[in-house]
Amino acid sequence: MKYVVFLADGMADEPLPELSNKTPLMVAHTPHLDRLARNGRCGTLLTLPGGFPTSSDVANLSVLGYNLASCYTGRGPFEAISQGIKLGSHDVAFRCNLITAKDGVLDEYSGGHISSEEACELIQALNEKFGTSKIRFHPGISYRNILILSGEEFSDQLEYHKPDSSHGMAIHSILLAPKEPHAKATAELLNQMTLDSEDLLSSHPVNKKRVSEGKKPANMIWLWSPGKKPELEAFHRKYGRHGAIISAVDVIFGIGIAAGMKIIKVPGATGYIDTNYEGKADAALKALQRVDFVYVHVEAIDEVSHLGKLDLKLQAIKDFDRRVLGHFLERCPPGVTVAVLPDHPVPLKLRKHTRTPVPFAIYKPGTTPDMVAEFNEYSCHEGSFGELKGDGFMKALFRTA
C-alpha cells in the first residue's frame, strides 16, 4: 500500500460575516476535496495542544504522529538542519525573520515578502555588522532566515513572540524575555541586536530600492523559537515505511531530514501563491515509485491568511484543490491511500494560528465511506473518526480496515 498526505498549511478558518457566516473552505469551489471526503472517512485532529507554541513545526510534528514532549526543542533547529548547518551541543538556533517595523510597531512579519536574493544581501550586511566566531546569520528562503549562537554562555530558555501573530504590537513590548536567570544575558544581547538592526537595514540599498518601488522594507530582524539539536525517531523505524517530504520551506524539510525521510525540492516552489502547484503533484507521483509514504506540504494558504487577504485565501484554496490535489488524483495509480488536512487554522479575522482541531479526510481504496459529503471545518467534525489527538491521524491512515 502507498500513502500520500496533502497538507494545506493554514487552510482552516472561522465563519466570516462577509461570507454569510461561512468559512473560506465552505465557500471556495473545492470539488476534489469534497470528492475525497465523500468517498473516504473524515474526522478532526488536534495539532496544537496546550503547552506548546502555536507554530507550524509543532503542528506538522503532530500530524506526523511524533511525541512533542520528547522531541520538540524549537523551530530554529529544524530550519538550521534543513540548511545543512551542523548543530553542536552548545549551539542555539533561532528563526530570524526579516520584518517591517514602522513607528516602533511590528507592521508586517515577512518584510513585504522580500525575495531570497534581496534577503541574502541583507543577511550578509547583518553578518558584517554583528557576526563573530560565535554569532552567525544564515540566509534561507525570502524572509525566513537563521541565527546560530555557539557557546556555553548562550541559552535557549527565552520567551518570544511569533512575528506573524504580533502585527500592530509595539516592538519594545514583545522583545525576548529570559525564562531563567542564566538566560538574561542572551536576551539582552539579542534584543539590542534587534533594535540596532533597524538603522542598519533601513539604510541598506536593498531597502531604499524597495521603498522607491512602493514595497515594504525588510528593515528589522525578529528572532524567535530558539532551540538546540532535536532528536526524532526515524520515520521508517516508527512506521515501518520509507517516506519523502515535498515542500518549499526549511522548517518542513528540517523535520523530514531529522526523521530520516527523503527530501524533494520542486523547481519553482516558492512557499507563496506563485508556487509551482502542479510540480508538487507531479513530484508526489514520481516519489511513489520509490517510497511508501509521501507528505506534500503547500504553504501558500497560510501566507495569505496571515496577511488577512480573503480574496487571496479563496484563490489559494481553489488552486490547492485544482492544481495540486486534482492534478494528482487525475494521474494517481490505483491502490493509493490519499489523505488531506490543514496543519492548523489561520482565521483571517485574527491573522494568527489557533488551537482549534483541523478537519481531515482519508480515502482508502475498498473502505466503506462515512456520511460526510463535503470537506470543511464543520462537516468533517461529523465524520466517523471523531476528534483525534497525538498519533491518532497516522494510526488511522495506516490502519488496514
C-alpha positions as CSV (number, residue, x, y, z in Angstrom):
1,M,0.0,0.0,0.0
2,K,1.2,3.5,-0.9
3,Y,0.1,6.6,1.0
4,V,0.1,10.3,0.2
5,V,-0.8,13.1,2.7
6,F,-1.6,16.6,1.3
7,L,-1.0,19.3,3.9
8,A,-2.7,22.6,3.1
9,D,-1.0,24.9,5.6
10,G,-3.4,27.3,7.4
11,M,-6.4,26.3,5.3
12,A,-8.9,26.1,8.2
13,D,-10.7,29.2,9.3
14,E,-13.7,30.5,11.1
15,P,-17.1,31.8,9.8
16,L,-16.9,35.3,8.3
17,P,-19.8,37.8,8.1
18,E,-18.8,38.8,4.6
19,L,-19.3,35.1,3.6
20,S,-22.7,34.8,5.2
21,N,-21.1,33.3,8.3
22,K,-19.4,30.6,6.3
23,T,-15.7,29.8,6.2
24,P,-13.5,30.3,3.2
25,L,-13.3,26.5,2.9
26,M,-17.0,26.2,2.8
27,V,-17.3,28.9,0.1
28,A,-14.4,28.1,-2.2
29,H,-15.0,25.7,-5.2
30,T,-13.3,22.5,-4.0
31,P,-14.6,19.5,-5.9
32,H,-11.6,17.4,-5.3
33,L,-11.5,18.0,-1.6
34,D,-15.2,17.2,-1.5
35,R,-14.7,14.1,-3.5
36,L,-12.1,12.8,-1.0
37,A,-14.5,13.5,1.9
38,R,-17.4,11.9,0.1
39,N,-15.6,8.7,-0.9
40,G,-13.5,8.5,2.3
41,R,-13.8,8.8,6.0
42,C,-13.4,12.1,8.0
43,G,-12.7,13.5,11.4
44,T,-10.8,16.3,13.1
45,L,-7.3,16.4,14.6
46,L,-5.9,18.4,17.4
47,T,-2.5,19.6,16.1
48,L,-1.6,22.4,18.5
49,P,-2.0,21.0,22.0
50,G,-1.7,23.3,25.1
51,G,1.8,23.7,26.5
52,F,3.5,24.1,23.0
53,P,3.8,27.1,20.7
54,T,1.1,27.6,18.0
55,S,3.7,27.1,15.4
56,S,3.7,25.1,12.1
57,D,6.6,22.9,13.3
58,V,4.5,21.8,16.3
59,A,1.5,21.2,14.0
60,N,3.3,19.2,11.4
61,L,5.1,17.1,14.0
62,S,1.7,16.4,15.4
63,V,0.3,15.4,12.1
64,L,3.2,13.0,11.6
65,G,2.5,11.5,15.0
66,Y,5.6,12.5,16.9
67,N,5.6,12.9,20.7
68,L,6.1,16.6,21.2
69,A,7.1,16.2,24.8
70,S,10.1,14.1,23.9
71,C,11.2,15.6,20.5
72,Y,10.4,19.3,20.4
73,T,13.1,21.9,21.1
74,G,12.1,24.8,18.8
75,R,11.6,25.8,15.2
76,G,15.1,27.3,14.7
77,P,16.9,23.9,14.9
78,F,14.7,22.3,12.3
79,E,15.3,25.1,9.9
80,A,19.1,25.0,10.6
81,I,19.1,21.3,9.9
82,S,17.3,21.9,6.6
83,Q,20.1,24.3,5.5
84,G,22.8,21.7,6.3
85,I,24.0,23.5,9.4
86,K,25.6,21.1,11.8
87,L,24.5,21.9,15.3
88,G,26.9,21.1,18.2
89,S,25.9,20.5,21.8
90,H,26.4,24.2,22.7
91,D,24.7,25.7,19.6
92,V,21.4,27.5,19.8
93,A,19.4,28.1,16.6
94,F,16.9,30.8,16.1
95,R,14.5,31.5,13.3
96,C,15.3,35.0,12.1
97,N,12.6,36.8,10.2
98,L,13.2,40.0,8.2
99,I,10.2,42.1,9.2
100,T,8.8,45.5,8.5
101,A,9.0,47.8,11.5
102,K,7.1,51.1,11.4
103,D,6.9,53.8,14.1
104,G,8.0,51.4,16.7
105,V,5.4,48.8,15.8
106,L,5.7,45.3,14.1
107,D,4.0,46.2,10.9
108,E,4.5,43.1,8.8
109,Y,6.1,39.7,9.6
110,S,7.6,39.0,6.1
111,G,9.3,42.3,5.1
112,G,6.8,42.6,2.3
113,H,7.6,39.0,1.2
114,I,11.2,40.1,0.3
115,S,12.9,38.0,-2.4
116,S,15.5,35.4,-1.4
117,E,18.1,37.3,-3.4
118,E,17.4,40.6,-1.6
119,A,17.3,38.8,1.8
120,C,20.7,37.3,1.1
121,E,22.2,40.7,0.7
122,L,20.7,41.9,4.0
123,I,21.9,38.8,5.8
124,Q,25.4,39.5,4.5
125,A,25.2,43.0,5.9
126,L,24.0,41.7,9.3
127,N,27.0,39.3,9.4
128,E,29.3,42.2,8.6
129,K,27.8,44.3,11.4
130,F,27.1,41.7,14.2
131,G,28.8,38.5,13.1
132,T,31.6,36.9,15.2
133,S,33.0,33.5,15.6
134,K,30.1,32.8,17.9
135,I,27.3,34.7,16.2
136,R,26.4,33.9,12.6
137,F,23.4,34.7,10.4
138,H,22.4,32.2,7.6
139,P,20.2,33.1,4.6
140,G,17.2,31.0,3.9
141,I,14.1,31.5,1.7
142,S,12.7,35.0,1.5
143,Y,12.1,36.5,4.9
144,R,12.8,33.1,6.6
145,N,16.4,33.1,7.9
146,I,18.5,31.6,10.7
147,L,20.8,32.9,13.5
148,I,23.2,30.5,15.3
149,L,24.8,31.2,18.6
150,S,27.7,29.0,19.5
151,G,28.9,28.8,23.1
152,E,28.1,27.5,26.6
153,E,27.2,31.1,27.6
154,F,24.2,31.2,25.4
155,S,20.7,30.0,26.4
156,D,17.6,28.9,24.5
157,Q,15.4,29.4,27.6
158,L,13.7,32.5,26.2
159,E,10.1,33.7,25.9
160,Y,9.4,35.0,22.4
161,H,6.5,36.3,20.3
162,K,5.8,34.9,16.9
163,P,6.0,37.7,14.3
164,D,3.1,36.5,12.3
165,S,0.9,36.7,15.4
166,S,2.2,40.1,16.6
167,H,1.1,42.6,13.9
168,G,0.4,46.0,15.3
169,M,2.2,45.4,18.6
170,A,4.9,47.7,20.0
171,I,8.4,46.3,19.4
172,H,9.6,47.1,22.9
173,S,6.6,45.2,24.4
174,I,7.3,41.9,22.7
175,L,11.1,41.6,22.8
176,L,12.8,38.4,24.1
177,A,12.5,37.7,27.8
178,P,14.5,35.2,29.9
179,K,12.7,32.2,31.3
180,E,15.6,31.6,33.8
181,P,18.2,33.9,35.3
182,H,21.1,32.5,33.3
183,A,19.2,33.4,30.0
184,K,19.2,37.1,30.9
185,A,22.5,37.9,29.1
186,T,21.4,36.2,25.9
187,A,18.1,38.1,25.9
188,E,19.8,41.4,26.4
189,L,22.4,40.7,23.7
190,L,19.7,39.7,21.1
191,N,17.3,42.5,22.0
192,Q,19.9,45.1,21.5
193,M,20.9,43.5,18.2
194,T,17.3,43.5,17.1
195,L,16.9,47.2,17.9
196,D,20.2,48.1,16.3
197,S,19.3,46.2,13.1
198,E,16.7,48.8,12.2
199,D,19.2,51.5,11.4
200,L,21.4,49.2,9.5
201,L,18.7,47.6,7.3
202,S,16.7,50.8,6.8
203,S,19.7,52.5,5.2
204,H,20.7,49.4,3.1
205,P,20.4,49.9,-0.7
206,V,18.1,46.9,-1.0
207,N,15.5,48.6,1.2
208,K,16.0,52.0,-0.3
209,K,15.2,50.5,-3.7
210,R,12.1,48.6,-2.2
211,V,10.7,51.8,-0.8
212,S,11.3,53.7,-4.0
213,E,9.2,50.9,-5.8
214,G,6.4,51.2,-3.3
215,K,7.2,48.0,-1.5
216,K,7.5,47.5,2.3
217,P,11.1,47.5,3.6
218,A,12.6,44.5,5.4
219,N,14.1,46.8,7.9
220,M,14.5,44.8,11.1
221,I,15.3,41.3,12.3
222,W,12.9,39.3,14.5
223,L,14.4,36.4,16.5
224,W,12.2,33.6,17.8
225,S,11.6,29.9,18.5
226,P,15.2,29.1,19.7
227,G,16.3,25.6,20.5
228,K,19.1,23.0,20.4
229,K,19.5,20.0,18.2
230,P,16.3,17.8,18.2
231,E,16.2,14.0,18.3
232,L,13.5,12.4,16.2
233,E,12.9,8.7,15.8
234,A,13.4,7.7,12.2
235,F,10.2,7.6,10.2
236,H,10.9,4.2,8.8
237,R,11.5,2.7,12.2
238,K,8.5,4.4,13.7
239,Y,6.1,3.2,11.0
240,G,7.9,0.6,9.0
241,R,7.6,2.6,5.8
242,H,10.1,4.8,3.9
243,G,8.8,8.3,3.4
244,A,9.5,11.5,1.4
245,I,8.6,15.1,2.0
246,I,7.8,17.7,-0.6
247,S,7.8,21.4,0.5
248,A,9.2,24.8,-0.2
249,V,10.1,25.9,3.3
250,D,13.0,24.9,5.6
251,V,11.1,24.0,8.7
252,I,9.2,21.2,6.9
253,F,12.4,19.9,5.2
254,G,14.2,20.1,8.6
255,I,11.6,17.8,10.2
256,G,11.9,15.4,7.3
257,I,15.7,15.3,7.5
258,A,15.6,14.8,11.3
259,A,13.2,11.9,10.7
260,G,15.4,10.3,8.0
261,M,12.9,11.0,5.2
262,K,13.8,11.7,1.6
263,I,13.7,15.5,0.8
264,I,12.3,16.5,-2.6
265,K,12.7,20.1,-3.8
266,V,10.5,21.2,-6.7
267,P,11.7,23.8,-9.1
268,G,9.6,26.9,-8.9
269,A,8.2,26.0,-5.4
270,T,8.2,29.4,-3.6
271,G,6.2,29.0,-0.4
272,Y,3.8,31.6,-1.7
273,I,0.8,31.9,-4.1
274,D,3.1,31.9,-7.1
275,T,4.4,28.4,-6.3
276,N,4.6,25.5,-8.7
277,Y,1.5,23.7,-7.6
278,E,1.4,21.2,-10.5
279,G,5.1,20.5,-9.9
280,K,4.5,19.4,-6.4
281,A,1.7,17.0,-7.5
282,D,4.0,15.6,-10.2
283,A,6.8,15.2,-7.7
284,A,4.5,13.2,-5.5
285,L,3.5,10.8,-8.3
286,K,7.2,10.2,-9.1
287,A,8.1,9.7,-5.4
288,L,5.5,7.0,-5.1
289,Q,7.7,4.9,-7.4
290,R,10.5,4.9,-4.8
291,V,8.9,5.3,-1.3
292,D,5.8,4.1,0.5
293,F,4.7,7.4,2.0
294,V,4.7,11.0,0.6
295,Y,4.0,14.2,2.5
296,V,3.1,17.1,0.3
297,H,3.2,20.4,2.1
298,V,1.8,23.6,0.5
299,E,2.5,26.9,2.3
300,A,0.6,29.4,0.2
301,I,-2.7,29.4,2.0
302,D,-1.0,30.1,5.3
303,E,0.9,33.1,4.0
304,V,-2.2,34.9,2.6
305,S,-4.1,34.1,5.8
306,H,-1.5,35.9,7.9
307,L,-1.9,38.9,5.6
308,G,-5.7,38.9,6.2
309,K,-6.5,38.7,2.4
310,L,-9.8,37.0,1.9
311,D,-9.7,37.1,-1.9
312,L,-6.2,35.5,-1.9
313,K,-7.2,32.9,0.6
314,L,-10.2,31.8,-1.5
315,Q,-8.0,31.7,-4.6
316,A,-5.2,29.8,-2.9
317,I,-7.7,27.2,-1.6
318,K,-9.1,26.8,-5.1
319,D,-5.6,26.5,-6.5
320,F,-4.6,23.8,-4.0
321,D,-7.8,21.9,-4.8
322,R,-7.4,22.0,-8.6
323,R,-3.7,22.4,-9.3
324,V,-2.3,20.1,-6.5
325,L,-5.0,17.7,-5.4
326,G,-7.0,17.5,-8.6
327,H,-3.8,17.3,-10.7
328,F,-2.6,14.4,-8.6
329,L,-5.9,12.5,-8.4
330,E,-6.3,12.6,-12.2
331,R,-3.0,10.8,-12.6
332,C,-2.9,8.7,-9.4
333,P,-2.3,5.0,-9.8
334,P,-4.8,2.5,-8.3
335,G,-4.4,1.3,-4.7
336,V,-3.1,4.6,-3.2
337,T,-4.4,5.9,0.1
338,V,-4.9,9.7,-0.1
339,A,-5.4,12.0,2.9
340,V,-5.8,15.7,3.2
341,L,-5.8,18.2,6.0
342,P,-4.5,21.6,7.2
343,D,-1.9,21.7,9.9
344,H,-3.7,24.4,11.9
345,P,-6.3,27.1,11.4
346,V,-5.4,30.7,10.5
347,P,-8.6,32.7,10.9
348,L,-8.5,35.8,8.7
349,K,-10.0,38.0,11.4
350,L,-7.1,37.1,13.7
351,R,-4.3,36.6,11.2
352,K,-2.7,34.0,13.5
353,H,-2.8,30.3,14.3
354,T,-5.3,28.9,16.7
355,R,-5.6,25.6,18.6
356,T,-8.9,24.6,17.1
357,P,-8.8,21.0,15.8
358,V,-8.5,20.8,12.0
359,P,-10.6,18.7,9.5
360,F,-9.2,15.8,7.7
361,A,-10.3,13.2,5.1
362,I,-8.7,9.8,4.4
363,Y,-9.6,7.9,1.2
364,K,-8.5,4.3,1.4
365,P,-9.5,2.1,-1.6
366,G,-12.0,-0.6,-0.5
367,T,-13.1,1.1,2.7
368,T,-16.7,2.0,3.2
369,P,-17.1,5.8,3.4
370,D,-18.9,7.6,6.2
371,M,-21.8,10.1,5.7
372,V,-19.6,13.3,5.2
373,A,-20.3,14.8,1.7
374,E,-18.2,18.0,1.8
375,F,-14.7,18.9,3.1
376,N,-14.8,21.7,5.6
377,E,-14.4,22.5,9.3
378,Y,-17.9,21.6,10.3
379,S,-18.9,18.6,8.1
380,C,-15.7,16.7,8.9
381,H,-16.5,17.1,12.6
382,E,-19.3,14.7,12.0
383,G,-17.0,12.1,10.4
384,S,-16.6,8.5,11.7
385,F,-13.1,9.1,13.1
386,G,-14.3,11.7,15.5
387,E,-11.7,14.0,17.1
388,L,-8.2,12.5,17.2
389,K,-5.1,13.5,19.2
390,G,-1.4,12.6,19.3
391,D,-0.6,10.0,16.7
392,G,-4.2,9.2,16.1
393,F,-4.2,10.5,12.5
394,M,-1.2,8.4,11.4
395,K,-2.7,5.3,13.1
396,A,-6.0,6.0,11.2
397,L,-4.0,6.5,8.0
398,F,-2.1,3.2,8.2
399,R,-5.0,1.1,9.7
400,T,-5.7,-1.8,7.4
401,A,-9.5,-1.6,7.9
